[in-house]
């Protein structure tokens, strides 16, 4: 069985890589805003494509997750599941972290 194949690998979106200094400052901002919450800073790898990669080609940044599950409200399904929904309280959490981080980074 002699055969030949030609394979082309295309980069669909740029990779997302958090800049260390900015990531540390975002982490500290989150700790200040939510001192009583445990923040999981363990590395997280994902194969997802994100527009953040395009932004980070222009300027360093930090992409982070805030978590949106709420077992009491049965909001526990993964993204892309037909029953996926999220606890909208997380919008306040994410906005507070973003605002605190932006204020710190602009100083």
C-alpha positions, 0 to 999 in steps of 0.5 A, a space after each residue: 500500500 504505497 500512498 502519499 499524504 500532504 498535511 497542512 497545519 493552519 493556526 486558526 487563532 493565536 495562542 493565549 499566554 498570560 504575561 507573568 507580571 500582569 497575571 501576578 497583579 491581577 491575582 493580587 487585585 482579586 485577593 484585595 477585592 475578595 480577601 475571604 475567597 479561595 483563589 485557585 491559581 493552579 495552571 490551567 491548559 485548554 485547547 479552546 480558541 479565544 479572541 484574547 490571543 489576538 489582543 495579546 499579540 498587541 499588548 500583554 494581558 491576563 486571561 482568567 476564569 471566575 467560575 459561574 456554577 451554582 449547585 443550589 440553582 442547578 447551574 452545573 452544566 458544562 459549556 456547550 451542554 444544552 442545559 448550560 446556564 450561569 449564575 449572573 452574580 459572577 458578572 459582578 465578581 468578574 467586573 470587580 476584579 477587572 476594575 481593581 486590576 485596571 486601577 492597579 495597572 494604570 497607577 
